[in-house]
Amino acid sequence: MKKIKFILLASLVLGFLSCDNYLDVNTDPSNLPGEKLSPSKILPGALSGAAAVQVTTMNELGNVFTNAWAGNVSAYTGVYTREFQLTIDNAFGNGIWNNLYLNINNFQAIIDYKDNTGKYDNYKAVAKICKAHYMQYIVDLYGDAPYTEAFKGVDNRTPKYNDDQFIYRDLFKLLDEARFALDPANTNPNADDIAPYDIMFHGNYLTWTEFANTVELRMLLRMSNCNGTLAAYRDTRLAALSSSSTPGFISSDVFVNPGYSAANDAQTNPFYATFGWDSAGNPTGNRTAICPSGHVYKSLNTNATWNSGAAPDIISGSGIKYANVADGRRSRLFASGANQSVIRAVTQGSPNVDVYPVGNTPSAPGRIGSGLFNSNLQNPAPATVKDYAPNNIYVMLSSESEFLQAEAALRYPSLFVGVSSHFNTGISNSFTHLNSTIGTYLLTIATKPNFGYNVANTFAQNLHAIMYQKWVALIGTHGIESFIEYNRTGYPLTPLATNATQLIKPRRLIYPISEYVANSANVPNITPDQIFAATDPSHPFWMLGDPALGN
């Protein structure tokens, strides 16, 4: 019997997120019905809508670009063809830009809400933190962007573009303003408590401050390769952030949950709805189309357990081979395919299922694992897949925070300490998040330069280890973060797809076609050649050393 393959439209796999927001609680402030909604009515939808963009469209692209996910070639053709070939234009990934701006607009509506009494001061503070968190990704993925004239709805449909460095500096200012407002010493007695509408930290202002600190640390580390005036600015802020009088960084996973349920498709957890099943428990197209890549399979298993039995360089000529360590998270990140008992994988660009356990034969590849639907010990023994639908979606994992602190201590030992402890805690938290057994993994990985931290390793080996472990920890949950970090550091080593038409990953994305149509007088003309150039003025400023200050 012949195997039937189906053509999978790209729109089913990438750019699937609708502008409609989950649970009908998010409304575009430029098109509000009746009276303008108050911040308390906007906040839940703003938090859930923005997080949904991050865990779906952005997460998917990052997992493909960092070679964690591939396409199920045993059932489909055309899965991720453009992503593997790196044929990127202004129609590529438009959902990221469009939906981020839509949802940042909601945070801006809270910030701009007219309030002479200070009733909504706390709402405005958290909205500033969230605007900084999500606007950072616009800069990190696109460089210059509309900012000072953006978020004005019908009052300005063609906003000018601001220099990305200017935007970053203003985001730092927003974080400063938010932390000042949330400091108990400065609390406005007239300000309402946000707890009833805060679906992220439930009114815990100390945790909001820790989240703001963690966002700032991530932004400052993005600037780690800057020099001159930018380096001086970075170092001044790092010193203030490391001060003993400054609250710390997040130490538990950050998630949102406005009340997801399996009642209907609109109310399910958006990660579940996108990569898993509908509210009736039927698998989505992405559930069967996405599989583990050959690269991630080799990264998480010992060499002897996969069919070639070889120990090749991760990238030919690099001299860095796969770690040859069994990672207990592998069975939580990925699961066996339909009617299969083992996990198989597909090398990105390969027409065949070509990486699988020794003693087996090519067959259906694996799928996204239950750990990503059932993470952080939620519903540890679900009766049906529908039990996953109410689970949280994650904005930032505690493991990411720990790896940021590990890198800060590695790069700036006079300001931050505890590389080893933060590194090991990041790994441990990742195992906990996925409900995996860590066993002797920490001891084993410590003997592997480039994959485990050891004081005897070189700086480059330890930096690679931090980025490698961050990549594993964020697989399937926050893939875009790993891709941006790869662009910043070059780590962890990540092979291109076998059918790639470029020699490197894109340094940025091209502005969406909507900008070239509706804002043509302002949008910079970015070509595919520019985004694949080793250096180009259009790249995010933190790739360029110390570019001239702009606004």
Helices and strands as residue ranges (DSSP letters): E 6-7, H 10-13, G 22-24, G 29-31, H 39-53, I 54-58, H 59-65, E 69-71, E 76-77, H 81-85, H 94-112, H 121-142, E 145-146, G 153-155, E 161-162, H 164-182, G 184-186, G 195-197, H 205-222, H 228-241, E 254-256, G 265-267, H 270-275, H 285-289, E 290-292, H 294-300, G 303-305, H 330-333, E 334-335, E 367-368, G 370-372, G 385-388, E 393-396, H 398-411, H 419-433, H 441-445, H 459-474, H 479-489, H 513-518, H 528-531, G 541-543
